Amino acid sequence: MSKFKKTLAAAAAVLATGSAFALPSFSFGTNNINFIAYENHYRSNAACAAVGGCLPTANDPAGWQRVDPALTGPTAVIQGDQFIGVLRVTGTLPSGWTPSPTDEFTGYFVHQVTNVSIVAGTNVRVDLGAGADPFGILQAGEMFRLYTDTTADLIPTLTSGTVANSIAKATDGTFWGALGLTGADTYAYTLDNLSVAAADQNYVAKSELALDFVATGPSYNLNPLNKVNSLSESLLGGVTAGGGLVCGAADLANAAVTCSDLVGDADVKRFGFTNSPWYFEVNDPLYLNQIPEPTSLALVGLALLGAGALRRRAAK
């Protein structure tokens, strides 16, 4: 093999996203992370006794009971309630990565209701934050934990069995990273209508997220990230000065624009399968913007140089 061919091959190997191990792949620039999640709405035993609205099941974590999805009105969601669930990533774009039974990207989350504020009439904003995890998986300040997994055990069993079994399958891989709130530029909330029961098959609530990485694990494989702003939500983030996803210098200096590691918007609706331990389904996407490291840029240059040289030699 010629020197240029070796250079090109080495550069291509380094630039390939992921590694020899099964990992989700990400491209430089904007990435869509598509996912599907399942969750339940829980209330503490003390709040159930004081406020009511609970339907205890054998799947409930210690100290908590599932909230009756038929509830409407001011007790349908109250401060201190928790939304607990599991997720699996169904693909990343534009890299084109999709999971297989031995290459999975999964997660677990706990979102505690920190405030319920009226937006208009019966429409409310349900603010979410980190809370004490009844299952003992999340660390302080974490709202999501994500895992890479080469064990073929999640995809067939995510929506069957018990809550504890689903959580165990979603968290038995290698820790990838954790997401949470870090300050004024991060938020998590759901827009809901308390006059409509969550049991309504046709009703869809909307969740908005702007989160930072608060921890990374052994399988974390992202380059440094640009801060981004969600253009799909108007209550907190606003729009970037340049009108795009990536925050520029003016956006970072503007208190009216929130700039975080990752943003997303999702639909929350009734799941509808009677054999599942989960009641609600949440659908994607999330967005982040990955910056090429200087060494990666240099390798791109070498690869292009090698490719050009090979073309010249072929022409001769």
PyMOL commands that set and color helices and strands:
alter all, ss='L'
color gray80, all
select helices_A, chain A and resi 3-15+45-51+163-170+249-252+294-315
alter helices_A, ss='H'
color red, helices_A
select strands_A, chain A and resi 29-44+64-66+82-93+104-120+123-129+144-149+174-180+187-193+204-216+225-226+262-270+280-283+286-290
alter strands_A, ss='S'
color yellow, strands_A
deselect
rebuild
show_as cartoon
